[in-house]
Amino acid sequence: MTDEHTSPPALLRRLPLSGLYPSEYRAAHGAEINAVLADALQHAGPRTALREWAALAAHAVRLRTRLSSSDPAGRILAGGAPALLAGSAALSVLHLLFGALPAGSDAHWAAGAAQSAPWVLALLCVALGRWAPARALLLAAVALAAFTRNPELPGLWAVTAVLALIAPPDAVDLSRRGRSWAIGSAAAVALPLSALTVLWLGTRPEDYPDLVFPPLQQALLDLSPAWPALVLSLAHLARLRRPNTDPLHAGGIALAVLPWTLTIAPPLHGGTPSDALDLLRNVGLVLAFLATAAAIGIGLVRRDTRRTRLTEPDGPRAPGPTP
């Protein structure tokens, strides 16, 4: 039997949790940290005790690495986490759809589905306002990508997941408006690109490189990798236009645009551009959208600020003669 001295809660109490915190914070709040930990573990079972200890340890690490909700980097990541998840979930839908069309359900498609499905489920968790299970699914997605044979875009998935996972949970926007925005962004990315599947009906993967489309259709395909960047750039602009918005949160959405420089036209977007010209075109379009949206948003914010200052009533005058 496990006695009270060797039970998981008792062992967790002995771990130097306060030592993980920065020295200044520990000096100011050390007693409070120990009191909170003792209260959390007092009547907790093993799983609950481990979860509570891990939450406090994560908070300590975020403070030490300056990734808390009060730090600029943490606020940027918190603003970008829903956008990163929305874009990745949309890309996962495309992988599932394009993988199913040509040859039905085969081993490669099943592996791709296992890699992509956690992102879609994580977005559904966000839609329900549950960030903790969404983060658990992101960990599962990274693990599946690591153990999947010939994973698609492994570097993109890993970077996206890490950026979303290290975002401070208490600063991620899970309000009704924020959740609607995440779902809407994912749909705005996935639906138009999914409509391009009509171009691939009746073809098989080995035929893709040899297909020749009319100029208009080919132009749509060439520009399609930049569509997600356009959607998220407009979201960045909309966030800048919201009253009392945190510019660093809006900057996080801009961060979420950048991974889309590495995608290529469907249905081959399981890889990265192999042609330098394709990569340069992607980078140019993505950065152009992002720079334009940021410039417009900052200009509108400055205009609104000047207008507010001009319309504010003057404060009370000090008594005495006017010069």
C-alpha positions as CSV (number, residue, x, y, z in Angstrom):
1,M,0.0,0.0,0.0
2,T,1.0,3.6,-0.6
3,D,1.2,5.5,2.7
4,E,0.6,9.2,3.2
5,H,4.3,9.9,2.9
6,T,4.9,8.2,-0.4
7,S,1.6,9.0,-2.1
8,P,1.8,11.2,-5.3
9,P,0.4,14.3,-3.6
10,A,3.0,14.0,-0.8
11,L,5.8,13.5,-3.2
12,L,4.7,16.5,-5.3
13,R,4.7,18.6,-2.1
14,R,8.4,17.9,-1.7
15,L,9.4,18.9,-5.3
16,P,11.0,22.4,-5.4
17,L,8.2,24.1,-7.2
18,S,9.0,27.6,-5.8
19,G,12.5,27.2,-7.2
20,L,11.2,27.2,-10.7
21,Y,10.0,30.8,-10.3
22,P,12.2,33.8,-11.0
23,S,14.0,35.0,-7.8
24,E,12.2,38.3,-7.7
25,Y,8.8,36.7,-8.0
26,R,9.7,34.0,-5.5
27,A,10.9,36.6,-2.9
28,A,7.6,38.5,-3.2
29,H,5.2,35.5,-3.5
30,G,7.0,32.5,-2.2
31,A,4.7,31.9,0.8
32,E,1.7,32.4,-1.4
33,I,3.0,29.8,-3.9
34,N,3.5,27.2,-1.2
35,A,0.1,27.9,0.3
36,V,-1.7,27.5,-3.0
37,L,0.1,24.3,-3.7
38,A,-0.7,22.9,-0.3
39,D,-4.3,23.8,-0.6
40,A,-4.5,22.3,-4.1
41,L,-3.0,19.0,-3.0
42,Q,-4.6,18.6,0.4
43,H,-7.5,16.4,-0.6
44,A,-6.5,15.7,-4.2
45,G,-6.2,12.3,-5.8
46,P,-3.0,11.4,-7.8
47,R,-4.3,12.7,-11.2
48,T,-5.7,15.9,-9.8
49,A,-2.5,16.5,-7.8
50,L,-0.3,16.0,-10.8
51,R,-2.5,18.3,-12.9
52,E,-2.4,21.1,-10.3
53,W,1.3,20.8,-9.8
54,A,1.9,20.9,-13.5
55,A,-0.3,24.0,-13.9
56,L,1.8,25.8,-11.3
57,A,5.0,24.6,-12.8
58,A,4.0,25.8,-16.2
59,H,3.1,29.2,-14.8
60,A,6.6,29.4,-13.2
61,V,8.3,28.4,-16.5
62,R,6.3,31.0,-18.4
63,L,7.3,33.7,-15.9
64,R,10.9,32.6,-16.1
65,T,10.9,32.6,-19.9
66,R,8.9,35.8,-20.2
67,L,6.0,34.1,-21.9
68,S,3.3,35.0,-19.4
69,S,0.2,36.9,-20.2
70,S,1.8,40.1,-18.9
71,D,4.9,39.8,-21.2
72,P,4.9,41.1,-24.8
73,A,5.9,37.7,-26.2
74,G,3.2,35.9,-24.3
75,R,0.6,38.4,-25.5
76,I,1.7,37.9,-29.1
77,L,1.5,34.1,-28.8
78,A,-1.9,34.3,-27.1
79,G,-3.3,36.4,-29.9
80,G,-1.8,34.1,-32.5
81,A,-2.8,30.7,-31.0
82,P,-6.4,30.7,-32.2
83,A,-5.3,31.8,-35.7
84,L,-2.6,29.2,-35.9
85,L,-5.1,26.5,-34.8
86,A,-7.8,27.8,-37.3
87,G,-5.3,27.8,-40.2
88,S,-3.9,24.4,-39.3
89,A,-7.4,22.9,-38.9
90,A,-8.4,24.2,-42.3
91,L,-5.3,22.7,-43.9
92,S,-6.1,19.4,-42.2
93,V,-9.6,19.4,-43.7
94,L,-8.0,20.0,-47.1
95,H,-5.6,17.1,-46.6
96,L,-8.4,14.8,-45.6
97,L,-10.6,15.9,-48.5
98,F,-7.9,15.7,-51.2
99,G,-6.5,12.5,-49.9
100,A,-10.0,10.8,-50.1
101,L,-10.9,11.9,-53.6
102,P,-8.5,10.1,-56.0
103,A,-8.1,6.6,-54.5
104,G,-10.5,6.3,-51.6
105,S,-9.4,5.1,-48.2
106,D,-5.9,3.6,-48.4
107,A,-3.0,3.3,-46.0
108,H,-1.5,6.6,-47.0
109,W,-4.8,8.4,-46.5
110,A,-5.3,6.7,-43.2
111,A,-1.9,7.9,-42.0
112,G,-2.7,11.4,-43.2
113,A,-6.1,11.3,-41.4
114,A,-4.5,10.3,-38.1
115,Q,-2.1,13.2,-38.5
116,S,-4.8,15.7,-39.5
117,A,-7.8,14.8,-37.3
118,P,-6.5,16.1,-34.0
119,W,-6.3,19.6,-35.4
120,V,-9.9,19.5,-36.5
121,L,-10.9,18.1,-33.1
122,A,-8.8,20.8,-31.3
123,L,-10.7,23.5,-33.2
124,L,-14.0,22.0,-32.1
125,C,-12.7,22.1,-28.5
126,V,-12.0,25.8,-29.0
127,A,-15.5,26.3,-30.4
128,L,-16.8,24.9,-27.1
129,G,-14.5,27.2,-25.1
130,R,-12.2,24.4,-23.9
131,W,-8.5,25.3,-24.4
132,A,-7.0,22.5,-22.1
133,P,-8.3,19.6,-24.2
134,A,-7.4,21.5,-27.4
135,R,-3.8,21.7,-26.1
136,A,-3.8,18.0,-25.3
137,L,-5.0,17.3,-28.9
138,L,-2.1,19.4,-30.2
139,L,0.3,17.3,-28.3
140,A,-1.3,14.2,-29.8
141,A,-1.0,15.7,-33.2
142,V,2.8,16.3,-32.8
143,A,3.3,12.8,-31.5
144,L,1.3,11.3,-34.4
145,A,3.3,13.3,-36.9
146,A,6.6,12.1,-35.3
147,F,5.6,8.5,-35.5
148,T,3.7,8.6,-38.8
149,R,5.6,7.2,-41.8
150,N,6.3,9.9,-44.4
151,P,4.4,12.6,-42.6
152,E,3.1,15.6,-44.5
153,L,4.7,19.0,-43.6
154,P,6.1,17.7,-40.3
155,G,8.1,20.9,-39.7
156,L,5.0,23.1,-40.3
157,W,2.9,21.1,-37.9
158,A,5.6,21.0,-35.2
159,V,6.3,24.8,-35.3
160,T,2.6,25.6,-35.3
161,A,1.8,23.3,-32.4
162,V,4.7,24.5,-30.3
163,L,3.7,28.2,-30.8
164,A,0.1,27.4,-29.8
165,L,1.1,25.2,-26.8
166,I,3.5,27.8,-25.2
167,A,0.9,30.6,-25.4
168,P,-0.3,31.6,-21.9
169,P,-3.8,30.0,-21.6
170,D,-5.2,32.8,-19.5
171,A,-4.7,35.3,-22.3
172,V,-6.1,33.2,-25.2
173,D,-9.4,34.8,-26.4
174,L,-12.1,32.2,-25.8
175,S,-14.9,34.7,-25.6
176,R,-18.0,34.0,-27.8
177,R,-16.6,36.5,-30.3
178,G,-13.2,35.0,-30.3
179,R,-14.5,31.5,-30.8
180,S,-16.8,32.6,-33.6
181,W,-13.8,34.3,-35.2
182,A,-11.7,31.2,-35.1
183,I,-14.4,29.0,-36.6
184,G,-15.1,31.6,-39.3
185,S,-11.4,32.0,-40.2
186,A,-11.1,28.2,-40.6
187,A,-14.2,28.0,-42.8
188,A,-13.1,31.0,-44.9
189,V,-9.8,29.2,-45.6
190,A,-11.1,25.7,-46.1
191,L,-14.3,26.2,-48.1
192,P,-13.0,28.1,-51.2
193,L,-9.9,25.8,-51.4
194,S,-12.1,22.7,-51.0
195,A,-14.1,24.0,-54.0
196,L,-11.0,23.5,-56.2
197,T,-11.4,19.7,-55.7
198,V,-13.7,19.8,-58.8
199,L,-10.6,20.3,-60.9
200,W,-9.2,17.0,-59.7
201,L,-12.3,14.7,-60.0
202,G,-11.5,11.6,-62.0
203,T,-7.7,11.9,-61.7
204,R,-5.2,10.0,-59.7
205,P,-2.2,11.2,-57.8
206,E,0.4,10.1,-60.3
207,D,-1.4,12.1,-63.0
208,Y,-1.2,15.5,-61.1
209,P,2.2,16.7,-62.5
210,D,1.1,16.1,-66.1
211,L,-2.3,17.9,-66.0
212,V,-2.7,21.1,-68.0
213,F,-5.5,23.5,-67.1
214,P,-6.9,26.5,-69.0
215,P,-5.1,29.8,-68.0
216,L,-7.8,31.0,-65.6
217,Q,-8.0,27.8,-63.7
218,Q,-4.2,27.6,-63.6
219,A,-4.0,31.1,-62.2
220,L,-6.4,30.2,-59.5
221,L,-4.3,27.2,-58.5
222,D,-1.1,29.3,-58.6
223,L,-2.6,31.9,-56.3
224,S,-4.5,29.5,-54.0
225,P,-1.6,29.0,-51.5
226,A,-1.8,32.8,-50.7
227,W,-5.6,32.6,-50.0
228,P,-5.2,31.5,-46.3
229,A,-2.7,34.4,-45.9
230,L,-5.2,36.8,-47.3
231,V,-7.9,35.6,-45.0
232,L,-5.7,35.8,-41.9
233,S,-4.3,39.2,-43.0
234,L,-7.9,40.5,-43.1
235,A,-8.5,39.1,-39.7
236,H,-5.4,40.9,-38.5
237,L,-6.8,44.1,-39.9
238,A,-10.2,43.5,-38.3
239,R,-8.6,42.9,-34.9
240,L,-6.7,46.2,-35.2
241,R,-10.0,47.9,-35.9
242,R,-11.6,46.6,-32.7
243,P,-12.0,49.2,-30.0
244,N,-9.6,48.8,-27.1
245,T,-7.7,46.0,-28.8
246,D,-4.3,44.9,-27.7
247,P,-1.9,45.6,-30.6
248,L,0.3,42.7,-29.5
249,H,-2.7,40.3,-29.8
250,A,-3.3,41.6,-33.3
251,G,0.4,41.0,-34.0
252,G,0.0,37.4,-33.0
253,I,-2.5,37.0,-35.9
254,A,0.2,38.4,-38.2
255,L,2.5,35.7,-36.8
256,A,0.0,33.1,-37.8
257,V,0.1,34.2,-41.4
258,L,3.8,33.4,-41.9
259,P,3.6,29.6,-42.0
260,W,1.5,29.8,-45.1
261,T,4.5,30.8,-47.1
262,L,5.5,27.1,-47.1
263,T,2.3,25.6,-48.7
264,I,1.8,24.9,-52.4
265,A,-1.3,24.5,-54.6
266,P,-3.8,21.7,-54.0
267,P,-3.8,18.8,-54.1
268,L,0.0,18.8,-53.8
269,H,0.0,20.9,-50.6
270,G,1.2,17.9,-48.6
271,G,4.7,19.2,-49.3
272,T,6.6,22.4,-49.5
273,P,7.6,24.3,-52.7
274,S,10.4,22.5,-54.5
275,D,10.9,25.3,-57.0
276,A,12.6,28.5,-55.7
277,L,10.3,30.6,-57.9
278,D,7.2,29.1,-56.3
279,L,8.6,29.8,-52.8
280,L,9.5,33.4,-53.7
281,R,6.0,34.0,-55.1
282,N,4.4,32.6,-52.0
283,V,6.7,34.7,-49.7
284,G,6.1,37.8,-51.8
285,L,2.3,37.4,-51.8
286,V,2.0,36.6,-48.1
287,L,4.2,39.4,-47.0
288,A,2.4,41.8,-49.3
289,F,-1.0,40.9,-47.9
290,L,0.3,41.2,-44.4
291,A,2.1,44.5,-44.9
292,T,-0.9,46.0,-46.6
293,A,-3.3,44.9,-43.9
294,A,-1.0,46.1,-41.1
295,A,-0.4,49.5,-42.8
296,I,-4.1,50.1,-43.3
297,G,-5.0,49.0,-39.8
298,I,-2.3,51.1,-38.1
299,G,-3.3,54.1,-40.3
300,L,-7.0,53.7,-39.3
301,V,-6.1,53.3,-35.6
302,R,-4.0,56.5,-35.7
303,R,-6.8,58.4,-37.5
304,D,-9.3,57.2,-34.8
305,T,-6.9,58.3,-32.1
306,R,-6.5,61.8,-33.5
307,R,-10.3,62.1,-34.0
308,T,-10.9,61.1,-30.4
309,R,-8.4,63.6,-29.1
310,L,-10.0,66.4,-31.2
311,T,-13.5,65.6,-30.0
312,E,-12.6,65.3,-26.3
313,P,-13.8,68.3,-24.3
314,D,-11.2,70.5,-22.8
315,G,-10.4,70.0,-19.1
316,P,-11.3,72.6,-16.5
317,R,-9.2,75.8,-16.7
318,A,-7.1,76.8,-13.7
319,P,-8.3,79.9,-11.9
320,G,-6.5,83.1,-12.7
321,P,-6.1,85.6,-15.6
322,T,-5.8,84.4,-19.1
323,P,-2.6,85.6,-20.7
